[in-house]
């Protein structure tokens, strides 16, 4: 395996997997200003097919969630992968916000 590492790309509103300069996966998010601070809505996670089955999505999502918590934001899991990840990793439970209509309304369509 090459030098694949998770990176934060706030200008593109995503966390990503970087394989020596090539983006091979991403966890897309939007930030929502909630009543108790920023709520980061994770809505879509992908890893290029040829990199599948290596556990890279979990590395990227863990990096994204840890970064989100460190920034003081809360986690809104909309993406099925992120939902499953936080269900399995209960240490994130206190940082979760249940998705509501106002969260879904700001997500891109299509």
N, C-alpha and C positions, 0 to 999 in steps of 0.2 A: 504494500500500500504506500502511496506517495505521502507527501507532507500535507494531509488534509487537516484543516483546523477551523473551528467555529469563529465567526467574526460578527461584529455588530455594525450594521449599516443604517444608522438612524435617518440619514438623508433619503433613504429608499424605504423606510419603515419596514425593515426586516432584519432578521438575523440570518446568517448564511453559512454555508460550508464552502471554504476556499481550498481548492486543490492546486497549489502553486500558481495562483492568479486566475484560475477558472472557477466561477461559481457553479457548484454542482448540486446545491440544495438551498432551500430557504424556508424560514418560518415567518410568514407575513403577519403584520399586526397593524392596528390603529389605536391611538391613545384617545381616551375619553376623559374629560374633566368631570369626575364624580364629586359627590358632596364631601367625600373624605380624601380627596386627592386623585391623582392619575390612576385610571384603570386601563390596563393594557389588554386589548382584545386580540387574542391569537385566533385567526380565522382560516388560515390555509398553510399547510406544511407539505413540502415536496423534497424528494431526493431523486436525482437523475437515475433512470432505470439501471444503467450499467454499474451503479454504485450501491444498488440495493442489497439487503441481506447482510450488511456489515455492521449494523448497529449505529450508523452515522446519524440517523434522524434522532435517536435518543441522546446522543452526544450534543447535537445542536440544540435540542429542546431544553435539555438540562442547563446548558450555557445561557439560553434565552431567559429561562425562568429565574436563574440565579442573578443574572444581570438586572432583570425587572425588579426583583425583591431588593437588591442592593441600591437601586435608584429610588426606592421608596414607593414604587407603583404597586398596584394590586394586579392579579392575574384574572382575566376573564376568558375561560376556555370555551371557544366555539368550535374550533377545528377538532374533528374526531380523534386525530392522533394526540393532540394536546390533552383533550378530555380523558382519553385512556391513560396517558402518562401520569397525570395528576391523580387519577383514581388509584393507580398502582403505587405511586409515591406519595403517601399520605403526609409526609413532612411539609407539603405545600398547602395543606388544607386551610391553615389560618390566613393564607394570603389570597384565597380565592374569592371571587365575586361571581355569583350566579348570573349568567347572561340574561338580559332583559331586552325588551323591544328597542329601547333607546340605544343599546349597544349595537344591535343588528342594523338599525337604521343608518348608521354611519359607514357601514361596510360597502366596498365596491360591489357593483352588480355584475353578474355574468362571469 
